């Protein structure tokens, strides 16, 4: 999933796509969700935060000043609880802070028959184009796109869907600055009744050919109560992508599939997927096309395999989204071309007593080393309470190039047994992953809970690079 953090200086702002109740029109097939926003202070001073809600259409924005946020602390807010006028609406938000913060949005289902929730991170500046991989339309499957104009003037958006018999184009014109527009795949008859593919969103300033700035997000519900996931857009592809999780019924029965898309408009790409266990998978992807790779497919892979992978291209840029499946759970994460020495995980909760009964979540963090080999103890996971207090630190074992290590709050002992859960009923905990200066790390945080007898619900998101020292 896209890895961006916020460092706001002067008038710079971060725009975060949100969904509020209800999602889509009365005729839309998509179910309703409401949005909670978790933000983590990853700077070196107290953060002063303002959230501005921009309703659908961009008129009458509402600015909501938040309490000061201490260093290391995290805060979760539900937009409708901040401003009752947002209930029953949909829109977007801009979040301002005077120090660096990391932001996560959680799409919480309104219906009690849906128990999955989508997780996605925020975008700071947007770009003139945005790719949204792995979109789906089918009987019982709904996908809603939210596209936000992150420029200071109106924008015209052009959305091209690849994966159908021929590209399908949808336009949205004169989107106000900061506002969003919504596209329900169920409303696009040209995609047919069954579609899997990728969308490219391009933005120009309205009435001109000047590049605009756009960011996007897709929220998908598969029709299975536990299978809800959210993916953010990416601005460009890469010729080498790292995937921290590669599973063939490993780690309790989970499996992974990568949807890989060739973003080049003219060249085909020879794609090589190299798994850490030594197995490989290959395919040739024509220009502007994609396909799936499953970790169980290479000959000789045994059930129970748990590792990581690297995806390389013969030249054209690739984008890749990984999907984790486990007894009803659907979770997504993005392949990355680069990492950072410090990473933020805004929401990381863990319950020992409340997990098996389905009342509470567990967050597992998978850390992958994209750079030179790192010795045992070189990488540390620091666990913070909602008030910014350091609860505990865990030193990870050695991580060689292309390898991964897993960590959760249980690693810090009794202090992590109910990490992020408080006696007053509130919730909040975060993690910072720290490697040596110059190291290159990425991480995926995935949250699961028991949804029923033998079933799970959960989602994943990519950790956010920290740019401040």
QUINORNOR-V215659 format. One record per helix or strand of 3 or more residues. SS is the DSSP state (h for helix, s for strand). FROM is the first residue (numbers start at 1). TO is the last residue. If there is no record, write none. Layout:
# QUINORNOR-V215659
<<SS FROM TO> <SS FROM TO>>
This chain:
# QUINORNOR-V215659
<<s 14 17> <s 33 41> <s 49 55> <s 62 65> <s 74 78> <h 79 82> <h 84 86> <s 91 97> <s 101 109> <s 117 121> <s 129 138> <s 141 149> <s 155 162> <s 168 175> <s 180 184> <h 185 187> <h 189 191> <s 195 205> <s 214 221> <s 228 232> <s 240 250> <s 254 262> <s 269 275> <s 280 285> <s 290 294> <s 305 313> <s 318 326> <s 329 334> <s 342 345> <s 362 369> <s 380 385> <s 390 395> <s 404 407> <h 409 416> <s 429 434> <s 441 452> <s 455 462>>
